[in-house]
Amino acid sequence: MSSLGFKSVVYHGELCLGELDAIPVADGKFQFPNNEIRIHRISQQSERCPPLSVLQTISSFSVRCKLESASPVEQPHLINLHASCFYELKTGGSIGRERRDSLGGNAKCLSIVFDLDETLIVANTMKSFEDRIEALRGWIARESEASRIAGMSNEMKRYMDDRWLLRQYIDNDCVVDNGQVYKIQMEEVPALSGNHERIIRPIVRLPDKNIVLTRINPEVRDTSVLVRLRPAWEDLRSYLTAKGRKRFEVHVCTMAERDYALEMWRLLDPEEHLIGSKQLLDRVVCVKSGSRKSLPNVFQHGTCHPKMAMVIDDRSKVWEDKDQPRVHVVPAFTPYYAPQAETANAVPVLCVARNVACNVRGCFFKEFDEIFLRRISEVFMKMRW
């Protein structure tokens, strides 16, 4: 240790940039592992938040040390790196989990993670329709209370009506509803990577009912699915992309199979306003049934830090305990059991979720702008070389 601190060699990748003295600020014993500072990546230029402020927001500790150069020889690589970060609002980080995630958080929006089934959609195959109808028949046969029999009978009729729509789609490649014929429209699904082939799916849309019929494997009719989209999804989606500006970076976390999940999200975001095709494979995360969801798993590619994200799901217990405070729980979407639930309140469920997201974003950046950024200049002075 020198009179200034622990001497540390600085690397950017494998390139040695020079040597700095790491002077502990709070912890007098702090030093970098092997007395090396290894920078693995440089963040993008910030649009909304100075990278230093992002690091301070998500970090579990404050400034650990400041760096100074006591070398009598000029170190141009270090000078150039510092100047680039200073003037372009960038930061360098190591490959550790927290530092890597933080580099993705310097954009002008937070992240929002959606569940699919019973949160944004309800989907059924012929088998799931038949299983549900058979179960309801059994419950009705054992029930003696007239009001409960009536409720279950109405639910069964709704299942049977949608089953008939799906049967027409499977057998005839068209659907007749209220005297109107809806023929299949062939929709192209672009290849998501070099390992994926272009897919053409036969689609029938019933916009007045928020229903879409699709086929997960276009070659196998038994993979046909009737999908009900939750009312007010368009309002929530419009908020997320209002005036062509993303208010949140969107991710999906589901326990469904991958091909199914990708198609369900395509139906929800057909024009790719929320997630571009090049991002889909990273941003649609499928968790094995029985496992728990986690934000670090959603952001495993470093797109965001869990502290700068919120979740929309109909269940919180499926998430890891540490992530549950970030979950906004919405009532499950039940179009067959209780279709009136979506219109029972003056504000639809997904409009409530939109308002919650708006408040979360507003409160975060209000505190960030009015309180946190004022402290950054002081932090910066501690960290300057």
C-alpha positions in Angstrom: 0.0 0.0 0.0 1.3 3.4 -1.0 0.9 6.6 1.0 -2.2 7.3 -1.1 -3.7 3.8 -1.0 -3.6 0.4 -2.6 -2.0 0.5 -6.1 -4.2 -1.2 -8.6 -3.6 -2.0 -12.3 -6.5 -1.0 -14.6 -7.5 -3.2 -17.5 -10.1 -2.8 -20.2 -10.5 -6.3 -21.4 -7.0 -7.5 -21.9 -5.5 -4.1 -22.5 -3.6 -2.6 -19.6 -4.5 1.1 -19.3 -2.2 2.0 -16.4 -2.0 2.2 -12.7 -4.1 4.0 -10.1 -4.1 4.4 -6.3 -7.4 3.1 -4.8 -7.9 5.2 -1.6 -10.6 3.7 0.7 -13.3 6.2 1.7 -15.4 4.5 4.4 -13.8 1.0 4.8 -10.0 1.5 5.4 -9.4 -2.2 4.4 -11.1 -2.0 1.0 -9.0 -3.0 -2.0 -9.7 -4.6 -5.4 -9.2 -8.3 -5.8 -5.6 -9.0 -6.8 -5.2 -5.2 -6.8 -6.6 -5.2 -10.3 -9.5 -3.1 -11.7 -10.9 -5.0 -14.7 -13.4 -3.2 -16.9 -15.3 -5.6 -19.1 -17.8 -3.3 -20.8 -18.7 0.4 -21.2 -22.3 1.4 -20.9 -24.2 3.2 -23.7 -24.4 6.9 -23.6 -27.1 7.9 -21.1 -30.3 9.5 -22.3 -32.0 10.1 -19.0 -29.9 9.1 -16.0 -26.2 9.6 -15.5 -24.7 6.1 -15.1 -23.2 7.1 -11.7 -26.6 7.8 -10.4 -27.9 4.4 -11.6 -25.0 2.7 -9.8 -25.8 4.6 -6.7 -29.5 3.7 -6.9 -29.0 0.0 -7.1 -25.9 -0.5 -5.1 -26.1 -1.9 -1.6 -23.3 0.4 -0.4 -22.1 3.9 -1.1 -18.7 5.0 -2.4 -16.0 2.5 -1.4 -12.9 4.3 -2.7 -11.6 7.1 -4.9 -9.0 6.7 -7.5 -6.0 8.9 -8.0 -2.9 8.7 -10.2 0.5 9.2 -8.5 2.4 8.0 -11.5 5.1 10.5 -12.7 4.5 9.2 -16.2 1.4 10.3 -18.2 -1.1 7.5 -18.8 -3.0 8.4 -22.0 -5.2 5.3 -22.1 -6.6 6.2 -18.6 -7.0 9.9 -19.5 -8.9 9.0 -22.7 -11.2 6.6 -20.9 -12.0 9.0 -18.1 -12.7 11.9 -20.6 -15.0 9.7 -22.7 -17.0 8.6 -19.6 -17.1 12.1 -18.2 -18.3 13.9 -21.3 -20.5 11.2 -22.8 -22.2 10.1 -19.5 -20.9 6.6 -19.6 -19.6 4.2 -17.0 -17.4 1.1 -17.0 -18.3 -2.1 -15.1 -17.0 -5.6 -14.4 -18.8 -8.7 -15.3 -20.2 -9.4 -11.8 -24.0 -9.8 -11.6 -24.9 -6.5 -10.0 -22.4 -4.4 -12.0 -23.4 -6.0 -15.3 -27.1 -5.5 -14.7 -26.6 -1.8 -13.7 -25.1 -1.0 -17.0 -28.4 -1.7 -18.7 -30.3 0.7 -16.4 -29.2 4.0 -17.6 -31.9 4.6 -20.2 -34.9 6.9 -19.7 -37.4 4.3 -18.5 -37.8 1.6 -16.0 -38.8 -2.0 -16.8 -42.1 -3.8 -16.6 -42.6 -7.5 -16.6 -45.9 -9.2 -17.6 -47.3 -12.6 -16.9 -49.4 -14.0 -19.7 -52.1 -16.6 -18.7 -54.9 -15.3 -16.6 -53.1 -11.9 -16.4 -53.3 -10.7 -20.1 -55.0 -13.6 -21.8 -56.9 -16.9 -21.4 -56.3 -19.6 -24.0 -57.9 -23.0 -24.5 -57.4 -26.0 -26.8 -60.2 -28.5 -27.7 -58.9 -30.7 -24.9 -58.9 -28.0 -22.2 -62.4 -27.0 -23.3 -63.7 -30.6 -23.1 -62.0 -31.2 -19.7 -63.6 -28.0 -18.3 -67.0 -28.8 -19.6 -66.9 -32.4 -18.3 -65.8 -31.1 -14.8 -68.7 -28.6 -14.8 -71.2 -31.3 -15.7 -70.0 -33.4 -12.7 -70.3 -30.4 -10.3 -73.8 -29.6 -11.6 -74.9 -33.2 -11.1 -73.8 -33.1 -7.5 -75.1 -29.6 -6.7 -78.5 -29.0 -5.1 -78.6 -25.2 -4.8 -80.4 -23.7 -7.7 -78.4 -20.4 -7.9 -75.1 -22.3 -8.0 -76.5 -24.7 -10.7 -77.5 -21.7 -12.7 -74.1 -20.0 -12.4 -72.2 -23.2 -13.4 -74.7 -23.8 -16.3 -74.0 -20.3 -17.6 -70.3 -20.9 -17.3 -70.5 -24.2 -19.1 -72.5 -22.5 -22.0 -69.7 -19.9 -22.4 -67.2 -22.7 -22.7 -69.4 -24.6 -25.2 -69.9 -21.5 -27.3 -66.2 -20.9 -27.6 -65.5 -24.6 -28.2 -67.8 -24.5 -31.2 -65.9 -21.5 -32.6 -62.6 -23.4 -32.2 -64.1 -26.6 -33.8 -65.2 -24.5 -36.8 -61.7 -23.1 -37.1 -60.0 -26.5 -36.9 -62.4 -28.2 -39.4 -63.2 -25.4 -41.8 -60.5 -22.8 -41.6 -63.2 -20.2 -40.9 -65.6 -19.2 -38.2 -69.3 -18.2 -38.4 -70.4 -15.9 -35.6 -73.7 -14.1 -35.5 -74.2 -14.8 -39.2 -70.9 -13.3 -40.2 -68.2 -15.5 -41.8 -64.6 -14.9 -40.6 -62.0 -16.6 -42.9 -58.5 -17.4 -41.9 -55.8 -14.8 -42.7 -52.3 -16.0 -43.2 -49.9 -14.0 -41.0 -46.2 -14.3 -41.3 -44.1 -14.7 -38.2 -40.5 -13.5 -38.9 -37.6 -15.8 -38.1 -36.3 -14.8 -34.6 -32.8 -16.0 -35.3 -30.7 -17.9 -37.8 -31.9 -21.1 -36.1 -35.5 -20.3 -36.6 -37.6 -20.7 -39.7 -40.1 -18.3 -41.1 -43.6 -19.4 -40.0 -47.0 -18.7 -41.7 -49.9 -19.0 -39.3 -53.7 -19.2 -40.1 -55.4 -16.6 -37.9 -59.0 -15.7 -37.3 -59.7 -12.5 -35.4 -63.1 -11.6 -33.8 -62.3 -8.0 -32.7 -65.7 -7.4 -31.2 -65.2 -10.2 -28.8 -61.5 -9.8 -28.2 -61.0 -13.3 -29.5 -58.1 -14.6 -31.7 -57.8 -18.2 -33.0 -54.4 -19.4 -33.9 -52.3 -22.6 -34.4 -49.1 -23.0 -32.5 -47.8 -25.4 -35.0 -49.4 -24.4 -38.3 -49.0 -28.0 -39.7 -50.8 -29.6 -36.7 -54.5 -28.7 -36.3 -54.6 -30.2 -32.8 -52.4 -27.3 -31.7 -55.2 -24.8 -32.5 -56.0 -22.4 -29.7 -58.8 -19.9 -28.9 -57.4 -16.9 -27.1 -59.4 -14.3 -25.3 -57.5 -11.0 -24.8 -58.2 -9.1 -21.6 -60.3 -6.0 -22.1 -58.4 -2.6 -21.8 -55.1 -4.2 -23.0 -55.1 -1.6 -25.8 -55.3 1.2 -23.2 -52.3 -0.2 -21.3 -50.3 -0.9 -24.4 -51.0 2.6 -25.7 -49.8 4.1 -22.4 -46.5 2.2 -22.7 -45.7 3.6 -26.1 -47.6 6.9 -26.0 -46.3 9.5 -28.6 -43.8 6.9 -29.9 -41.8 7.0 -26.7 -41.3 4.0 -24.5 -42.3 4.6 -20.9 -41.1 1.1 -19.8 -38.9 -1.5 -21.3 -41.2 -4.5 -21.6 -40.4 -8.1 -20.6 -42.5 -11.3 -20.2 -42.1 -14.0 -17.6 -44.4 -17.1 -17.9 -44.6 -20.8 -16.9 -45.9 -21.6 -20.4 -43.9 -23.4 -23.1 -41.8 -21.2 -25.3 -43.5 -21.5 -28.7 -46.9 -20.9 -27.1 -45.5 -17.9 -25.1 -44.0 -16.3 -28.2 -47.2 -16.6 -30.2 -49.4 -15.3 -27.3 -47.1 -12.3 -27.1 -47.2 -11.8 -30.8 -51.0 -11.6 -30.6 -50.8 -9.0 -27.8 -48.1 -6.9 -29.6 -48.5 -7.7 -33.3 -46.8 -4.6 -34.5 -43.8 -5.1 -32.2 -44.1 -1.7 -30.5 -43.3 -3.1 -27.1 -40.7 -5.8 -27.9 -38.8 -5.9 -31.2 -38.4 -9.2 -33.0 -34.6 -9.1 -32.3 -35.2 -8.8 -28.6 -38.0 -11.4 -28.2 -35.8 -14.4 -27.4 -34.1 -12.5 -24.5 -37.2 -10.8 -23.3 -39.8 -13.6 -23.3 -38.6 -15.8 -20.4 -40.2 -19.2 -19.8 -39.9 -20.8 -16.3 -40.4 -24.5 -15.7 -43.7 -25.4 -14.1 -43.2 -25.7 -10.4 -40.3 -23.3 -10.3 -40.5 -19.8 -9.0 -40.1 -16.7 -11.1 -37.3 -14.3 -10.4 -36.3 -10.8 -11.7 -32.6 -11.7 -11.9 -33.6 -14.6 -14.2 -35.7 -12.2 -16.3 -32.7 -9.8 -16.6 -30.0 -12.4 -16.9 -28.7 -10.6 -20.0 -28.1 -7.4 -18.1 -31.0 -5.4 -19.6 -32.1 -4.0 -16.2 -31.5 -4.2 -12.5 -34.4 -5.7 -10.4 -34.5 -2.6 -8.3 -35.6 -0.6 -11.4 -38.5 -2.9 -12.4 -42.1 -3.7 -11.6 -44.2 -6.8 -12.3 -47.9 -7.3 -13.4 -49.1 -10.8 -12.5 -52.3 -12.4 -11.1 -50.2 -14.2 -8.5 -47.4 -13.0 -6.3 -46.5 -16.3 -4.7 -45.0 -17.7 -7.9 -42.2 -15.1 -7.6 -39.2 -15.4 -5.3 -39.8 -13.8 -1.9 -37.3 -10.9 -2.5 -39.2 -10.0 -5.7 -42.7 -10.1 -4.3 -42.7 -6.4 -3.2 -42.3 -5.4 -6.8 -45.3 -7.4 -8.0 -48.6 -5.5 -8.6 -51.2 -8.3 -8.3 -54.2 -8.0 -10.6 -57.4 -10.1 -10.3 -57.2 -13.2 -12.4 -58.9 -12.8 -15.8 -61.9 -15.2 -15.7 -64.0 -14.6 -18.9 -65.9 -17.9 -18.4 -66.4 -18.0 -14.7 -67.1 -14.3 -14.1 -67.1 -12.3 -17.4 -68.8 -9.4 -15.6 -65.8 -8.9 -13.4 -64.0 -6.9 -16.0 -66.9 -4.3 -16.2 -68.0 -4.4 -12.6 -65.8 -1.5 -11.7 -65.7 1.9 -13.4 -62.0 1.5 -14.2 -61.1 -1.8 -15.9 -58.4 -4.0 -14.3 -55.7 -3.3 -16.8 -56.4 0.5 -16.6 -55.8 0.2 -12.9 -52.5 -1.5 -13.7 -51.7 1.3 -16.2 -52.4 3.9 -13.4 -50.2 2.0 -11.0 -47.4 1.8 -13.5 -47.8 5.5 -14.2 -47.5 6.3 -10.4 -44.5 4.0 -9.9 -42.7 5.7 -12.8 -43.7 9.2 -11.7 -42.7 8.7 -8.1 -39.4 7.0 -9.0 -38.2 9.8 -11.3 -39.6 12.6 -9.0 -37.5 11.3 -6.2 -34.6 10.6 -8.5 -34.6 14.1 -10.1 -35.4 16.1 -7.0 -33.4 14.3 -4.3 -30.9 11.8 -5.7 -29.4 13.8 -8.5 -28.6 16.6 -6.1 -26.3 14.2 -4.2 -24.5 13.0 -7.3 -22.2 16.0 -7.6 -20.9 15.2 -4.1 -20.5 11.5 -4.9 -18.7 12.4 -8.1 -16.2 14.6 -6.2 -15.4 11.6 -4.0 -14.8 9.4 -7.0 -12.9 11.7 -9.2 -9.3 11.0 -9.9 
